[in-house]
C-alpha cells in the first residue's frame, strides 16, 4: 500500500512536470531576468544615466505648465515621481477623462535644466517583465487579466510539483550533495535535477506561492465584483480603497510639490519617492505621498494628507495599517526580491536560473527514462520529438532573451512601436530555434551549439552598451550610476558561464553501462543448447 501511494505521488510529480514543465521554464527563466527590471531600464536607456544634481530646478512650475491646457474637471489623477537612482529625472503623470475613455499622459524633465526629455517607448525591460507577469496575453483574448491569471495557475501547479517532489524524495538530505559525475547521462541529469531542487527549495516555495497569489488575485477581483457586488466594479474599488471623496467644485491652491519632496516620513524619516494627487486644483484635493522602503517587505510606505492644508488624513482600504495589509504588502517584494538591495537581487537571480534549469532537467530525465527503458509506452519517434521540443522551447527562450538586448539597442523606428519590434524579434528567434532543434542531427550537439552561441552573444553586449551610451562602464560608475555597469558585469559573467558549460556538454548520448551489463549477462540465442533428439 505504501509503495503504491509513493508510485502515485511520483506519477503526479512526473506528469505535472512533463505536461506544464515547458511553460514553467518560460515563467521561471523570464522571472529571473525580471528581477533586474530597473537595472535593465538603465542599461537600455542612456537618458537614465543623467548626472546627479544637488540643486534640481523646481518641479511644481513644470507640473503646472504640463496641466495648463487641460480642463481641471477632466483630470482624474496626477502624479509626480522625483529623481531616483534608476530614474534620475522628474516624471509627471496625468490621467484625463475624455469621451473615448481615459487618456494617460506622461512627461519627463531634466532636473538640471527643466528641459523636456524625449519620450522613449517601452522596450526590452518592459517586455521581459510583462512577459513574465502576464505572458503578453492578447487583449482580444482577455488581455492582462487572463494572462496574469494563467501565470497564477502555473504557480499553483508549481506548488503541486514541489509538494509531490518532497513526498517522493525520501532521501532529500542525501541529495544535498549527491552528484555522480561518472554515471550515465540520465543519472547526471537526475542528480542535477534533485540537487538544484533541494538547494532552491525554500526559494521555490516562496516564488510559487507569491506568484500564484499575484496571478490569481487578477482573476478573483472581477469574480468578486460579479458574485458579491453583482458586477458593480465601483463597489469593488470602494471596498479595496475605502469610500471615495468627491470634488467640492471650489478651486484651491495646491501644496508646493517641491516642499513635498523635502517632507520626511513621520516614522522612518525617509524622503518621498513620489506624490499621487486626486482632484488637482480642488479644495478636496488629496496627496498620497509614497516612500520607497529599501529593507522592508513593503512595496511603498504611504502617508495621506490634504492637498491644500497638509493636514494628515487616515489611510483607508488596503492601505490602512494592519497586520493583514502588511502581509498583503509583503507579497510583491517577496516575489521580486526588492527588499534587500542588489545582493538579494543577485541571489534571487541565480536561484531563479537554477529553478528554471531544474524544471528543464526534470523533463529531460522523464523523457530519457522512458525512451531507453521498458517504462516508455510510446514509440522512439514520439520521445525523440518530445526531446527536441524541450530543447527547442527551453534554449529558444534563452537565445531569444539574449537577442532582444541587441534588438532594442539597434532599434531606430518610432518609439511607440518599439515594444512591437521587441516582441516580433523575440518570437521570431524563439520559433527559429525550435525549428532548428527539430531539423538538427541530435539534441546534444544542438544544445551545445545554442548555449555556446548564447555565451558569445552575451559577452558582446557590454560592448554594444558602451557604443550605445557613448561612455565606457567605468565612466558610468564614476558618474554615480551603478545599474548599467552591473548589468554589463552579469551579462559578461553569464556569457563566460555559458561557454564553459557548453564546452563540457556531450555531443551525443553516452553508453548506458547498466543496460550493457544486463545484456552481457543474458545468454545469446546461439548459446542456447539445441534440444536433444528423443
C-alpha positions in Angstrom: 0.0 0.0 0.0 2.8 2.4 1.0 4.6 1.6 -2.3 1.5 2.1 -4.4 0.9 5.5 -2.8 4.5 6.6 -3.4 4.2 5.5 -7.1 1.0 7.6 -7.5 2.7 10.6 -5.9 5.8 10.1 -8.2 3.5 9.8 -11.2 1.7 13.0 -10.2 5.1 14.8 -9.9 6.3 13.4 -13.2 3.2 14.2 -15.2 2.8 17.7 -13.7 6.3 18.4 -14.9 6.1 16.9 -18.3 2.6 18.4 -19.1 3.4 22.0 -18.0 7.1 21.9 -17.4 7.9 24.0 -20.6 5.6 26.7 -19.5 7.0 26.7 -16.0 10.5 27.0 -17.5 9.5 30.1 -19.5 7.9 31.7 -16.4 10.8 30.9 -14.2 13.5 32.0 -16.6 11.8 35.3 -17.6 11.2 35.8 -13.8 14.9 35.6 -13.1 15.5 38.3 -15.7 12.6 40.4 -14.4 14.4 40.8 -11.1 16.6 43.3 -12.8 13.8 45.3 -14.4 15.1 48.7 -13.2 18.7 47.9 -13.8 17.9 46.8 -17.4 16.0 50.0 -17.9 19.2 51.9 -17.1 21.1 49.6 -19.4 18.8 50.2 -22.4 18.2 53.9 -22.0 21.2 56.2 -21.7 18.9 59.0 -20.6 18.6 57.2 -17.3 22.3 57.9 -16.6 22.0 61.7 -16.2 24.5 63.1 -13.8 23.2 63.6 -10.2 22.0 67.2 -9.4 22.5 68.6 -6.0 20.0 71.5 -6.5 17.4 70.4 -9.1 15.1 73.0 -10.7 11.7 73.4 -9.0 9.2 70.7 -10.1 5.9 72.5 -9.2 6.1 75.0 -12.1 6.9 72.2 -14.5 3.8 70.3 -13.5 1.6 73.4 -13.5 2.8 74.1 -17.1 2.2 70.5 -18.1 -1.5 70.8 -17.0 -2.1 74.4 -18.0 -4.1 73.5 -21.1 -6.1 70.6 -19.6 -9.6 71.1 -18.2 -9.2 70.6 -14.4 -12.6 68.9 -14.2 -11.4 66.3 -16.7 -8.3 65.4 -14.6 -8.8 62.2 -12.6 -5.3 61.7 -11.4 -1.9 63.5 -11.2 1.4 62.0 -10.2 4.9 63.3 -9.8 7.9 61.0 -9.5 11.0 62.6 -8.1 14.5 61.8 -9.4 15.9 58.5 -8.1 18.9 56.2 -8.8 17.1 54.4 -11.6 15.1 57.3 -13.0 17.3 60.4 -12.4 14.7 62.9 -13.8 11.3 64.3 -12.9 8.4 62.3 -14.3 4.9 63.8 -14.5 1.8 61.7 -14.9 -1.8 62.8 -15.7 -5.0 60.9 -16.4 -7.5 62.8 -18.3 -11.2 61.8 -18.8 -12.2 62.0 -22.5 -15.2 60.9 -24.5 -13.3 57.8 -25.6 -12.2 56.9 -22.0 -9.1 57.7 -20.0 -6.1 59.4 -21.8 -2.8 58.8 -20.0 -0.2 61.4 -20.5 3.4 61.4 -19.3 6.2 63.9 -19.5 9.9 63.8 -18.3 12.2 66.8 -17.4 15.9 67.1 -16.9 16.3 68.1 -13.2 19.3 70.2 -14.0 17.7 72.4 -16.6 13.9 71.6 -16.6 14.1 70.8 -20.3 11.6 68.2 -21.6 13.3 64.9 -22.3 12.4 62.9 -25.4 9.9 60.1 -24.7 11.3 56.6 -25.0 8.9 53.8 -25.8 8.5 50.6 -23.8 11.0 48.1 -24.9 13.4 45.4 -23.6 12.8 45.7 -19.8 9.0 46.1 -20.2 8.9 43.0 -22.5 10.9 40.9 -20.0 8.8 42.0 -17.0 5.4 41.8 -18.7 6.1 38.5 -20.5 6.8 37.0 -17.1 3.8 38.6 -15.4 1.1 38.0 -18.0 2.7 36.2 -21.0 1.8 39.3 -23.1 -1.6 37.8 -23.4 -3.5 39.3 -26.4 -6.1 41.9 -25.5 -8.6 40.2 -27.8 -8.5 37.1 -25.5 -8.9 38.9 -22.2 -5.6 40.7 -22.0 -3.5 41.2 -18.9 -6.2 39.9 -16.5 -6.3 36.5 -18.2 -2.6 36.4 -18.7 -1.8 37.0 -15.0 -4.5 34.6 -14.0 -2.8 31.9 -16.1 0.6 32.6 -14.6 -1.1 32.4 -11.1 -2.5 28.9 -12.1 1.0 27.9 -13.2 2.2 29.0 -9.7 -0.3 26.6 -8.2 0.9 23.8 -10.5 4.4 24.6 -9.4 3.4 24.3 -5.7 1.9 20.9 -6.5 5.1 19.8 -8.2 7.1 21.0 -5.2 4.9 19.1 -2.7 4.9 15.9 -4.7 8.6 16.2 -5.2 9.2 16.5 -1.4 7.0 13.5 -0.8 8.7 11.4 -3.5 12.3 12.0 -2.4 12.6 10.4 1.0 16.4 10.8 0.9 16.2 14.5 0.4 19.1 15.3 2.8 21.4 12.9 1.0 20.6 14.7 -2.3 22.1 18.0 -0.9 25.5 16.8 -2.0 24.9 13.8 -4.3 26.2 14.3 -7.8 27.5 11.2 -9.6 29.7 12.5 -12.4 30.9 9.1 -13.6 27.4 7.7 -14.3 25.2 7.8 -17.4 23.8 11.0 -18.8 20.4 10.2 -17.3 21.8 9.7 -13.8 23.7 13.0 -14.2 20.6 14.8 -15.2 18.6 13.2 -12.4 21.3 14.2 -9.8 21.4 17.7 -11.2 17.6 18.0 -11.0 17.5 16.7 -7.4 20.5 18.8 -6.4 19.0 22.0 -7.8 15.6 21.1 -6.4 16.9 20.7 -2.9 19.1 23.8 -2.9 16.4 26.0 -4.3 13.6 24.5 -2.3 12.9 27.5 0.1 13.1 29.9 -2.8 10.9 27.8 -5.0 8.2 27.6 -2.3 8.2 31.4 -1.8 8.2 32.1 -5.6 5.5 29.6 -6.3 3.2 30.8 -3.5 3.6 34.6 -4.2 3.4 34.1 -7.9 0.2 32.1 -7.5 -1.2 34.8 -5.3 -0.3 37.7 -7.6 -1.8 36.0 -10.6 -4.9 34.6 -9.0 -5.9 37.9 -7.5 -6.2 39.3 -11.1 -9.0 36.7 -11.6 -10.5 36.9 -8.2 -11.2 40.7 -8.3 -13.6 40.6 -11.3 -15.2 37.4 -9.9 -15.7 39.1 -6.6 -17.4 42.0 -8.4 -19.8 39.6 -10.1 -20.6 37.4 -7.1 -20.5 39.8 -4.2 -21.3 43.2 -5.7 -23.4 42.0 -8.7 -20.9 43.3 -11.3 -20.6 46.7 -9.7 -16.8 47.4 -10.2 -17.0 50.8 -8.4 -18.2 49.0 -5.2 -15.2 46.6 -5.5 -12.8 49.5 -5.7 -14.5 51.2 -2.7 -14.1 48.0 -0.7 -10.4 48.0 -1.6 -9.6 51.7 -1.5 -12.2 53.0 1.0 -15.1 55.3 0.4 -14.5 57.8 -2.4 -14.1 61.6 -1.8 -15.9 63.8 -4.3 -14.7 67.1 -5.8 -16.0 70.2 -4.0 -16.0 72.3 -7.1 -14.2 75.0 -5.2 -10.8 76.0 -6.7 -7.8 76.0 -4.3 -4.0 76.4 -4.4 -2.2 73.1 -4.1 0.7 72.5 -1.7 4.0 73.1 -3.3 5.3 69.8 -4.8 8.9 70.9 -4.1 8.1 71.3 -0.4 6.6 67.8 -0.5 10.0 66.5 -1.8 11.5 67.6 1.4 8.8 66.2 3.7 10.2 63.2 5.6 8.1 60.2 6.6 6.7 60.7 10.1 8.3 57.5 11.4 11.2 56.4 9.2 12.4 59.9 8.2 12.7 58.7 4.5 12.1 61.3 1.8 9.3 60.9 -0.7 9.8 58.9 -3.9 6.6 60.2 -5.5 3.3 62.0 -4.9 0.0 61.0 -6.3 -2.8 63.6 -6.3 -6.6 63.2 -6.5 -8.6 66.3 -7.5 -5.8 68.6 -8.5 -6.8 72.3 -8.0 -9.8 71.4 -5.9 -10.4 72.2 -2.2 -10.9 68.4 -1.6 -7.5 67.5 -3.2 -5.6 64.7 -1.5 -1.9 63.9 -1.7 -0.8 60.3 -1.3 2.9 60.5 -0.5 4.9 57.3 -1.3 8.1 56.4 0.4 10.2 53.6 -1.1 11.5 51.3 1.7 14.7 49.5 0.7 14.9 47.0 3.5 11.2 46.3 4.4 8.7 43.9 3.0 6.6 46.6 1.6 6.2 48.0 -2.0 5.6 51.5 -0.7 5.1 53.2 2.7 2.4 55.8 2.4 1.1 58.9 4.1 -2.1 60.7 3.0 -2.6 64.4 3.5 -4.9 67.2 2.4 -3.5 68.8 -0.8 -4.5 72.2 0.4 -3.8 72.4 4.1 -1.3 69.5 4.6 -3.4 68.1 7.4 -3.0 64.3 7.9 -5.7 62.1 6.5 -6.3 58.4 7.5 -5.2 55.7 5.2 -8.2 53.6 4.1 -9.0 50.2 2.4 -6.0 48.0 1.8 -3.7 51.0 2.5 -4.8 51.2 6.1 -2.1 49.9 8.5 -3.0 46.5 10.0 -1.4 43.0 10.2 -3.5 41.8 7.3 -2.4 44.6 5.0 1.2 44.3 6.0 1.1 40.6 4.9 -0.5 41.5 1.6 2.0 44.3 1.1 4.8 41.8 1.5 3.8 39.6 -1.4 5.2 41.7 -4.2 8.6 42.4 -2.6 9.0 38.8 -1.6 8.3 37.7 -5.2 10.7 40.2 -6.9 13.4 40.5 -4.2 13.2 44.3 -3.8 13.6 44.4 0.0 17.3 43.6 0.4 19.3 45.6 -2.0 21.3 44.4 -5.0 22.9 41.5 -3.2 19.5 39.9 -2.6 18.5 40.6 -6.2 21.6 38.7 -7.4 20.8 35.8 -5.1 17.2 35.7 -6.4 18.5 35.8 -10.0 20.9 32.8 -9.7 18.3 30.9 -7.7 15.8 31.7 -10.4 18.1 30.4 -13.1 18.7 27.3 -11.0 15.0 26.8 -10.7 14.4 27.1 -14.4 17.3 24.6 -15.1 15.8 22.2 -12.6 12.5 22.2 -14.5 14.2 21.6 -17.8 16.3 18.8 -16.4 13.3 17.2 -14.9 11.6 17.0 -18.3 14.8 15.5 -19.9 15.0 12.9 -17.1 11.4 11.9 -17.7 12.0 11.6 -21.5 15.3 9.8 -21.2 13.9 7.3 -18.7 11.0 6.3 -20.9 12.8 6.4 -24.2 15.5 4.0 -23.1 13.7 1.6 -20.8 10.6 -0.6 -20.6 8.7 2.3 -18.9 8.1 4.0 -22.2 4.8 3.0 -23.8 5.2 5.2 -26.9 7.4 4.8 -30.0 11.0 6.0 -30.0 10.0 8.7 -32.5 7.5 10.2 -30.0 10.1 10.6 -27.3 12.6 12.0 -29.8 10.1 14.6 -30.9 9.3 15.4 -27.2 13.0 15.8 -26.5 13.5 18.1 -29.5 10.6 20.2 -28.4 12.0 20.5 -24.9 15.4 21.6 -26.2 13.9 24.0 -28.7 11.5 25.7 -26.3 14.0 26.0 -23.4 17.0 27.0 -25.4 14.8 29.2 -27.6 13.8 31.3 -24.6 17.4 31.7 -23.6 18.6 32.6 -27.1 15.6 34.9 -27.7 16.2 36.7 -24.4 19.8 37.5 -25.5 18.7 38.5 -29.0 16.2 41.2 -27.8 19.1 43.0 -26.0 20.6 43.6 -29.5 17.1 44.3 -31.0 16.5 47.1 -28.5 20.0 48.6 -28.8 19.9 48.9 -32.6 16.2 49.8 -33.0 15.7 53.0 -35.0 12.0 53.1 -35.6 9.1 55.0 -33.9 9.2 54.8 -30.1 5.6 53.8 -29.8 6.4 50.7 -32.0 9.5 49.6 -30.0 7.7 47.0 -27.9 6.1 45.5 -31.1 9.6 45.2 -32.6 11.0 43.6 -29.4 8.1 41.1 -29.3 8.5 40.3 -33.0 12.2 39.6 -32.7 11.6 37.5 -29.5 9.1 35.2 -31.1 10.9 35.0 -34.5 14.2 33.9 -32.7 12.3 31.5 -30.4 10.4 29.8 -33.2 13.6 29.6 -35.3 15.4 27.8 -32.5 12.5 25.4 -32.1 12.7 24.7 -35.9 16.4 24.2 -35.7 16.0 21.7 -32.8 13.7 19.6 -35.0 16.0 19.5 -38.1 19.4 19.3 -36.4 21.2 15.9 -36.2 20.9 15.3 -32.4 19.8 17.2 -29.3 23.1 17.0 -27.5 25.0 18.8 -30.3 22.1 21.3 -30.7 22.1 22.2 -27.0 25.9 22.6 -27.0 25.9 24.9 -30.1 23.0 27.0 -28.9 24.5 27.5 -25.4 27.8 28.4 -27.0 26.2 30.9 -29.3 24.3 32.5 -26.4 27.6 32.8 -24.5 29.2 34.7 -27.4 26.2 36.9 -27.8 26.1 37.8 -24.0 29.9 38.6 -24.0 29.3 41.1 -26.8 26.5 43.0 -25.1 28.7 45.2 -22.8 30.5 46.4 -26.0 27.1 47.3 -27.5 26.1 49.1 -24.3 29.3 51.2 -24.4 28.7 52.1 -28.1 25.1 53.0 -27.5 25.8 55.2 -24.5 29.0 56.7 -25.8 30.7 56.0 -22.5 32.7 53.2 -21.0 31.2 51.3 -18.0 33.8 52.7 -15.6 32.9 56.3 -16.6 29.3 55.5 -15.9 30.3 54.3 -12.5 32.3 57.5 -11.9 29.2 59.5 -12.8 27.3 57.7 -10.0 25.3 55.2 -11.9 26.0 51.6 -11.0 22.9 49.9 -12.6 24.0 49.7 -16.2 27.6 48.5 -15.4 26.1 45.9 -13.1 24.0 44.5 -15.9 27.2 44.5 -18.1 29.1 42.6 -15.5 26.3 40.0 -15.0 25.9 39.6 -18.8 29.7 39.1 -19.1 29.7 36.5 -16.3 26.7 34.7 -17.8 28.4 34.6 -21.2 31.6 33.1 -19.8 29.5 30.6 -17.8 27.5 29.6 -20.9 30.7 29.0 -22.9 32.3 27.0 -20.0 29.2 24.8 -19.7 28.8 24.3 -23.4 32.4 23.1 -23.7 31.6 20.4 -21.1 28.4 19.2 -22.7 28.5 15.9 -24.6 27.8 15.8 -28.3 26.0 12.5 -28.2 24.4 10.2 -25.7 27.0 8.0 -24.0 26.6 4.3 -23.4 24.3 3.1 -20.6 26.7 0.9 -18.6 24.0 -0.8 -16.6 22.0 -1.6 -19.7 25.1 -3.0 -21.4 26.0 -5.1 -18.3 22.5 -6.6 -18.3 22.9 -7.5 -22.0 26.2 -9.1 -21.3 24.7 -11.3 -18.5 22.0 -12.6 -20.8 23.0 -15.6 -23.0 22.9 -15.0 -26.7 20.4 -17.0 -28.8 23.3 -19.0 -30.4 24.5 -20.1 -26.9 21.3 -21.9 -26.0 21.9 -25.7 -26.4 19.8 -27.4 -29.1 17.2 -29.8 -27.8 18.3 -33.4 -27.7 16.7 -35.9 -30.0 14.2 -38.2 -28.3 
